[in-house]
Amino acid sequence: MVKPTLPDSRTEPDGSAVIRVLSYNIRSMRDDREALARVIQACAPDLVFIQEAPRFFRWRKRAAWLAAHTGLVVLSGGATASGPLLLCSMRATVERTEDILLPLTPGLHRRGFATAVVRIGRARMGLLSCHLSLRSDERYAQAGMVLDRLKAMDVPYAIAAGDINEGPAGPGFRLLAGELRDCWAAEPWGDEYTSTPANPRQRIDAVFATEGVDVLGCGVPRDVPGLTEDDLRAATDHLPVLAALRVPAS
């Protein structure tokens, strides 16, 4: 049986926006960056929520390279958000951006959020890319900070995506899914597991959306034109999550 494809991006007559959203941990572009660019380009996203973007020497140049080689532009984040990065297509009109550093726990990696408010068509939405802690108590606290930040953005609709560092049974993941829609659970499409590419066994990367956002499909892309298994394995140590969403006009 042929799997249905995700819908293409479009703006509806009523101004609502059908968008493609990609969440992807790119391991600081330490792997095959050409393969990485091909994977992103094949998914044809309007918005890319990146984790582990380059953070050190010439990090802006490497983020710009990735944007240029995928037909996108840098929206916010990178080293200034301690790793999360947002890219967008030219469909997006940017209202504002903000990079946020979270409280530092001594001995642990500094975490942050890349955030933005954009309009596509007449749909206005908040965006947040995150990479939560490896330590369970800090991870749970950071999941609460994701929810607090989305509320503080004061937007009618919002999308949060990232590397949660635990599966759906984890307390932080459940906290997010309790207030937001877990897009894969709402409308599964493609494959479920995101880690690791050679032998995926866990779903630790996810796309979440607020109520009112219509989930048209979400999962690890497979039968997508231009996307190969070799590139998925060579690009980084996570598989991407691709979602198609319809965001109402506001």
C-alpha positions as CSV (number, residue, x, y, z in Angstrom):
1,M,0.0,0.0,0.0
2,V,1.4,3.4,-1.0
3,K,1.5,5.8,1.9
4,P,-0.3,9.1,1.3
5,T,2.0,12.0,0.8
6,L,1.9,15.1,2.9
7,P,0.1,18.1,1.3
8,D,2.2,20.8,-0.3
9,S,2.5,24.2,1.2
10,R,-0.3,26.7,0.2
11,T,-2.3,29.6,1.4
12,E,-6.1,28.9,1.4
13,P,-8.7,31.4,0.1
14,D,-9.7,32.3,3.7
15,G,-6.0,33.2,4.5
16,S,-5.2,30.1,6.5
17,A,-1.8,28.6,5.8
18,V,-0.9,25.0,5.1
19,I,2.7,24.7,6.1
20,R,5.5,22.1,6.3
21,V,7.4,22.1,9.5
22,L,10.7,20.2,10.0
23,S,12.4,19.5,13.3
24,Y,16.0,18.2,13.1
25,N,18.9,17.7,15.4
26,I,21.9,18.3,13.1
27,R,24.8,17.5,15.5
28,S,26.6,20.8,14.9
29,M,27.0,19.9,11.2
30,R,29.8,17.6,12.1
31,D,28.6,14.9,9.7
32,D,27.9,15.0,5.9
33,R,26.6,18.6,5.5
34,E,25.8,18.0,1.8
35,A,23.6,15.1,2.7
36,L,22.1,17.2,5.5
37,A,21.2,20.0,3.0
38,R,19.7,17.4,0.6
39,V,17.5,16.0,3.4
40,I,16.1,19.4,4.4
41,Q,15.6,20.5,0.8
42,A,13.7,17.2,-0.1
43,C,11.3,17.8,2.7
44,A,10.4,21.3,1.3
45,P,9.8,22.9,4.7
46,D,8.4,26.4,5.3
47,L,9.9,26.3,8.8
48,V,12.8,24.4,10.2
49,F,13.3,23.9,13.9
50,I,17.0,22.9,14.4
51,Q,18.8,21.6,17.4
52,E,22.5,21.4,17.9
53,A,23.3,24.1,15.4
54,P,26.9,25.2,15.2
55,R,27.8,27.3,18.3
56,F,31.5,28.0,18.1
57,F,34.0,29.3,15.6
58,R,32.3,30.9,12.5
59,W,28.9,29.5,13.6
60,R,27.0,32.3,11.7
61,K,28.9,31.4,8.5
62,R,27.9,27.7,8.8
63,A,24.2,28.5,9.6
64,A,24.2,30.8,6.5
65,W,25.7,28.0,4.4
66,L,22.9,25.6,5.5
67,A,20.2,28.2,4.8
68,A,21.7,29.0,1.3
69,H,22.0,25.4,0.3
70,T,18.4,24.6,1.3
71,G,16.7,27.7,-0.2
72,L,15.9,29.1,3.3
73,V,16.9,32.0,5.4
74,V,18.1,32.2,9.0
75,L,15.3,33.4,11.3
76,S,16.8,33.3,14.8
77,G,18.9,31.3,17.2
78,G,22.3,29.5,16.9
79,A,25.0,30.2,19.4
80,T,22.9,33.0,20.9
81,A,20.3,30.5,21.9
82,S,22.9,27.8,22.8
83,G,22.1,25.6,19.9
84,P,18.5,25.9,18.8
85,L,18.1,27.6,15.4
86,L,15.1,28.6,13.3
87,L,15.1,28.7,9.5
88,C,12.2,29.8,7.3
89,S,11.2,30.1,3.7
90,M,10.3,33.4,2.0
91,R,6.7,32.7,2.7
92,A,7.2,33.9,6.2
93,T,6.8,37.5,7.2
94,V,8.8,38.1,10.4
95,E,7.2,40.1,13.2
96,R,9.8,39.6,15.9
97,T,12.5,37.2,17.1
98,E,14.1,36.5,20.5
99,D,16.9,34.1,21.6
100,I,16.5,33.0,25.2
101,L,19.1,31.4,27.4
102,L,17.8,29.2,30.2
103,P,19.2,29.0,33.8
104,L,22.5,27.3,33.9
105,T,23.0,24.2,36.1
106,P,26.7,23.9,37.1
107,G,28.3,21.0,35.3
108,L,25.6,20.8,32.6
109,H,25.3,22.2,29.1
110,R,23.7,25.6,28.8
111,R,20.3,25.3,27.1
112,G,18.1,27.9,25.3
113,F,15.2,28.6,23.0
114,A,15.1,30.1,19.5
115,T,11.8,31.9,19.2
116,A,10.0,34.0,16.6
117,V,6.5,35.3,15.7
118,V,5.8,35.1,12.0
119,R,2.9,35.4,9.6
120,I,2.2,33.1,6.6
121,G,-0.8,34.2,4.6
122,R,-3.1,35.6,7.2
123,A,-2.0,33.0,9.8
124,R,0.0,34.4,12.7
125,M,2.0,32.0,14.8
126,G,4.7,31.7,17.5
127,L,7.6,29.4,17.0
128,L,10.0,27.8,19.5
129,S,12.9,25.4,18.9
130,C,14.3,23.6,21.9
131,H,16.7,20.9,23.0
132,L,16.0,19.8,26.5
133,S,18.4,18.6,29.1
134,L,19.9,15.1,29.5
135,R,19.1,15.3,33.3
136,S,15.5,14.4,34.1
137,D,14.7,17.0,36.7
138,E,16.2,19.8,34.6
139,R,14.4,18.5,31.5
140,Y,11.0,18.5,33.3
141,A,11.6,22.1,34.4
142,Q,12.6,23.2,30.9
143,A,9.5,21.6,29.5
144,G,7.5,23.9,31.8
145,M,9.6,26.8,30.5
146,V,8.6,25.9,26.9
147,L,4.9,26.2,27.9
148,D,5.5,29.4,29.8
149,R,7.3,31.0,26.9
150,L,4.6,30.0,24.4
151,K,2.0,31.7,26.6
152,A,4.1,34.8,27.0
153,M,4.4,35.2,23.2
154,D,0.7,36.2,23.2
155,V,-0.1,34.7,19.8
156,P,-3.3,32.9,18.6
157,Y,-1.4,29.7,17.6
158,A,2.1,28.3,18.3
159,I,4.4,25.5,17.3
160,A,7.1,24.1,19.4
161,A,9.5,21.4,18.2
162,G,12.8,19.9,19.2
163,D,14.9,17.2,20.8
164,I,13.0,16.3,24.0
165,N,15.7,13.8,25.1
166,E,13.0,11.4,26.3
167,G,10.1,9.5,24.8
168,P,6.4,10.0,25.1
169,A,6.3,8.2,28.5
170,G,8.7,10.6,30.1
171,P,7.4,13.3,32.5
172,G,8.7,16.2,30.5
173,F,7.3,14.9,27.2
174,R,3.9,14.2,29.0
175,L,3.9,17.7,30.4
176,L,4.2,19.1,26.9
177,A,1.7,16.7,25.4
178,G,-0.8,17.5,28.2
179,E,-1.1,21.2,27.1
180,L,-0.1,20.9,23.4
181,R,-0.9,18.5,20.6
182,D,1.7,15.9,20.0
183,C,1.5,16.0,16.2
184,W,2.7,12.4,15.6
185,A,0.1,11.1,18.1
186,A,-2.6,13.3,16.5
187,E,-2.0,12.2,12.9
188,P,0.8,9.7,12.4
189,W,2.5,9.6,9.0
190,G,5.8,8.1,7.9
191,D,7.9,6.4,10.7
192,E,7.8,7.0,14.4
193,Y,11.3,6.6,15.8
194,T,14.0,9.3,15.4
195,S,17.1,7.9,17.2
196,T,19.3,6.7,15.8
197,P,19.3,6.6,12.0
198,A,21.0,3.2,11.7
199,N,18.6,1.5,14.1
200,P,15.8,3.8,15.3
201,R,14.1,2.6,18.5
202,Q,12.9,5.7,20.3
203,R,10.9,8.8,19.6
204,I,12.8,11.6,21.3
205,D,12.2,14.3,18.7
206,A,8.7,15.9,18.3
207,V,6.6,18.6,16.9
208,F,3.9,20.1,19.1
209,A,1.1,22.6,18.3
210,T,-1.5,24.6,20.2
211,E,-5.2,23.9,20.0
212,G,-6.8,25.1,16.7
213,V,-3.8,24.0,14.6
214,D,-5.0,21.2,12.3
215,V,-2.4,18.4,12.1
216,L,-2.5,16.9,8.5
217,G,0.3,14.4,9.2
218,C,3.6,14.1,11.1
219,G,6.5,11.6,11.3
220,V,9.9,10.7,10.0
221,P,9.8,11.2,6.2
222,R,10.6,8.2,4.1
223,D,8.9,8.0,0.7
224,V,9.7,11.6,-0.2
225,P,11.1,12.4,-3.7
226,G,14.8,13.2,-3.5
227,L,15.2,11.7,0.0
228,T,17.4,8.7,0.3
229,E,18.2,6.3,3.2
230,D,21.9,7.0,2.6
231,D,21.5,10.7,3.1
232,L,19.4,10.2,6.3
233,R,22.1,8.1,7.8
234,A,25.0,10.3,6.7
235,A,23.5,13.7,7.6
236,T,23.4,13.5,11.4
237,D,22.7,11.1,14.4
238,H,19.0,11.9,14.5
239,L,16.2,11.4,12.0
240,P,14.1,14.4,11.1
241,V,10.4,14.9,11.9
242,L,8.3,16.4,9.2
243,A,4.8,17.7,9.9
244,A,2.1,19.3,7.7
245,L,-0.1,21.7,9.6
246,R,-3.0,24.0,8.7
247,V,-2.9,27.2,10.8
248,P,-6.1,29.3,10.8
249,A,-6.2,32.9,9.7
250,S,-6.1,35.3,12.6
